[in-house]
Amino acid sequence: MNIYKNKYNEFVKSFKTNIYSLDRRYSNYIFLCIGTDKVMGDAFGPLVGKFLSELIENDYENIFIEGTLDNPISYINIDDRLNKIYRIYDNPCLIVVDSALSNDEDIGNIIVKKGKTNLGMGLNKKMYSVGELSVNGIIAKDYKIPKYNFYNLQNISLNFVINFAELVANGIYNCISE
């Protein structure tokens, strides 16, 4: 439990630093939670979206969640969803939440950085670069071989993915609630 508390505190500090450094010209802040519940490890983004939606409800007039378990944004529908977002929301700031692969020792870390997120890298798909800020939860080892990565994503503990997503959603909520 103590390791999660440390990771939570590191994440909150990093998220605050990065969100406050964004240009204030945006009218709306969209959390773009990427993934599908058809692959256990890829469900991280939609789970964060679900938990964050429940926490935020309708408390903020310029913060929106796109991508939940009920209405996921995946590689298949991202073009349509991005087009819709840019039509609906005035001057949006996209904050991308997605699972990521890395070294064994990085599993459980949450990487927050300004700039675009490259989607599709772990499975060697055509990459999309999207967002002004990214939140990547490291959920598994990157074997650098797409079929091994896909197998790895399918065989992650549901308990780990749910708890990790809940930690990230709570951290984001606590940051924007201050």
C-alpha positions as a printed NumPy array, in Angstrom:
array([[  0.   ,   0.   ,   0.   ],
       [  2.858,   2.381,   0.785],
       [  4.243,   1.969,  -2.752],
       [  0.874,   3.105,  -4.15 ],
       [  0.843,   6.118,  -1.833],
       [  4.281,   7.151,  -3.101],
       [  3.241,   6.671,  -6.736],
       [  0.042,   8.612,  -6.087],
       [  1.914,  11.53 ,  -4.524],
       [  4.455,  11.595,  -7.376],
       [  1.655,  11.513,  -9.938],
       [ -0.349,  14.32 ,  -8.308],
       [  2.738,  16.531,  -8.086],
       [  3.637,  15.894, -11.727],
       [  0.049,  16.357, -12.946],
       [ -0.318,  19.67 , -11.107],
       [  2.991,  20.962, -12.453],
       [  2.097,  20.04 , -16.024],
       [ -1.553,  21.135, -16.   ],
       [ -0.656,  24.523, -14.516],
       [  2.034,  25.019, -17.149],
       [ -0.461,  24.699, -20.   ],
       [ -1.386,  27.788, -21.924],
       [ -4.543,  29.277, -20.407],
       [ -6.077,  30.018, -23.806],
       [ -8.248,  26.891, -23.782],
       [-11.991,  27.145, -23.262],
       [-12.613,  23.46 , -22.539],
       [-10.523,  20.664, -21.055],
       [-11.246,  17.243, -22.512],
       [ -9.907,  14.09 , -20.881],
       [ -9.477,  11.758, -23.844],
       [ -9.348,   8.304, -22.244],
       [ -8.072,   5.866, -24.853],
       [ -8.532,   2.094, -24.932],
       [-10.95 ,  -0.79 , -25.13 ],
       [-12.36 ,  -3.219, -22.591],
       [-11.805,  -6.049, -25.079],
       [ -8.151,  -6.217, -24.015],
       [ -7.581,  -6.208, -20.26 ],
       [ -4.502,  -3.964, -20.172],
       [ -5.959,  -1.563, -22.707],
       [ -8.997,  -1.002, -20.465],
       [ -6.926,   1.343, -18.285],
       [ -7.979,   4.493, -20.214],
       [-11.718,   3.734, -20.331],
       [-11.645,   2.77 , -16.649],
       [-10.025,   6.102, -15.756],
       [-12.742,   7.755, -17.879],
       [-15.481,   5.85 , -16.033],
       [-14.129,   6.651, -12.575],
       [-13.42 ,  10.282, -13.456],
       [-16.918,  10.713, -14.91 ],
       [-18.416,   9.407, -11.68 ],
       [-16.272,  11.761,  -9.586],
       [-16.829,  14.859, -11.704],
       [-20.449,  14.273, -12.752],
       [-21.641,  17.765, -13.774],
       [-19.538,  19.783, -11.324],
       [-17.508,  21.636, -13.969],
       [-18.829,  23.508, -16.992],
       [-15.602,  23.277, -18.998],
       [-14.221,  19.813, -18.106],
       [-15.43 ,  16.824, -20.088],
       [-14.624,  13.117, -20.227],
       [-14.465,  11.361, -23.596],
       [-13.799,   7.62 , -23.531],
       [-15.38 ,   5.385, -20.903],
       [-16.28 ,   1.717, -20.646],
       [-19.752,   2.556, -21.992],
       [-18.431,   4.669, -24.857],
       [-14.75 ,   3.842, -25.483],
       [-12.329,   5.578, -27.807],
       [-10.081,   3.057, -29.459],
       [ -7.841,   2.812, -32.457],
       [-10.878,   1.887, -34.56 ],
       [-12.973,   5.009, -33.882],
       [-10.444,   7.669, -32.903],
       [-10.709,   9.64 , -36.168],
       [-14.482,   9.987, -35.833],
       [-14.299,  10.833, -32.145],
       [-11.61 ,  13.494, -32.633],
       [-13.609,  15.091, -35.444],
       [-16.674,  15.13 , -33.178],
       [-14.696,  16.645, -30.284],
       [-13.381,  19.467, -32.454],
       [-16.913,  20.146, -33.745],
       [-18.596,  20.121, -30.329],
       [-16.083,  21.772, -27.998],
       [-14.867,  25.312, -28.378],
       [-11.075,  25.63 , -28.23 ],
       [-10.428,  22.242, -26.526],
       [ -7.328,  21.198, -24.616],
       [ -6.952,  17.434, -25.012],
       [ -5.527,  15.591, -22.018],
       [ -4.84 ,  12.051, -23.201],
       [ -5.067,   9.178, -20.708],
       [ -3.749,   5.877, -22.001],
       [ -1.992,   2.699, -20.948],
       [  1.634,   2.272, -21.887],
       [  4.362,  -0.345, -21.976],
       [  7.889,   0.036, -20.633],
       [ 10.543,  -1.797, -18.616],
       [  9.611,  -4.165, -15.774],
       [ 10.818,  -1.684, -13.148],
       [  8.525,   1.042, -14.54 ],
       [  5.285,  -0.943, -14.216],
       [  2.924,   0.973, -11.953],
       [  4.443,   4.358, -12.738],
       [  2.352,   7.192, -14.126],
       [  4.091,   9.404, -16.656],
       [  2.726,  12.919, -17.158],
       [  4.166,  15.126, -19.869],
       [  3.273,  18.119, -21.962],
       [  2.881,  17.459, -25.631],
       [  1.309,  14.9  , -27.863],
       [  0.866,  11.236, -27.047],
       [  1.815,   8.703, -29.704],
       [ -0.958,   6.115, -29.836],
       [ -0.413,   2.672, -31.361],
       [  3.328,   2.342, -30.715],
       [  3.24 ,  -0.838, -28.607],
       [  1.371,  -2.823, -31.242],
       [  3.222,  -1.386, -34.237],
       [  0.145,   0.313, -35.654],
       [ -0.017,   3.549, -37.591],
       [  0.685,   6.152, -34.957],
       [ -1.61 ,   8.976, -34.016],
       [ -0.107,  11.953, -32.239],
       [ -2.72 ,  13.733, -30.193],
       [ -3.168,  15.96 , -27.161],
       [ -1.628,  18.831, -25.282],
       [ -0.901,  16.788, -22.158],
       [ -0.552,  13.049, -21.644],
       [ -1.069,  10.758, -18.679],
       [  0.335,   7.303, -19.362],
       [ -0.07 ,   4.463, -16.893],
       [  2.699,   1.896, -17.332],
       [  0.809,  -1.365, -17.094],
       [  3.14 ,  -3.96 , -18.579],
       [  6.536,  -4.745, -20.037],
       [  7.339,  -3.651, -23.584],
       [  8.826,  -6.625, -25.405],
       [  9.349,  -4.557, -28.573],
       [  7.517,  -7.309, -30.495],
       [  3.846,  -6.501, -31.199],
       [  2.485, -10.049, -30.799],
       [  4.198, -10.437, -27.399],
       [  2.946,  -7.02 , -26.327],
       [ -0.614,  -7.892, -27.355],
       [ -0.423, -11.193, -25.452],
       [  0.924,  -9.321, -22.438],
       [ -1.921,  -6.757, -22.598],
       [ -4.488,  -9.575, -22.685],
       [ -3.068, -11.299, -19.621],
       [ -2.814,  -8.56 , -17.019],
       [ -4.555,  -8.79 , -13.678],
       [ -7.97 ,  -7.108, -13.767],
       [ -7.501,  -6.141, -10.129],
       [ -4.243,  -4.302, -10.961],
       [ -5.796,  -2.43 , -13.907],
       [ -8.889,  -1.38 , -11.921],
       [ -6.911,  -0.221,  -8.874],
       [ -4.37 ,   1.6  , -11.027],
       [ -7.113,   3.364, -13.02 ],
       [ -8.919,   4.358,  -9.829],
       [ -5.706,   5.798,  -8.385],
       [ -5.177,   7.932, -11.513],
       [ -8.811,   9.1  , -11.626],
       [ -8.707,  10.092,  -7.957],
       [ -5.43 ,  11.935,  -8.471],
       [ -6.79 ,  13.901, -11.431],
       [-10.005,  14.701,  -9.579],
       [ -8.155,  15.885,  -6.485],
       [ -5.943,  18.142,  -8.626],
       [ -8.805,  19.794, -10.503],
       [-10.901,  20.123,  -7.342],
       [ -8.344,  22.371,  -5.635]])
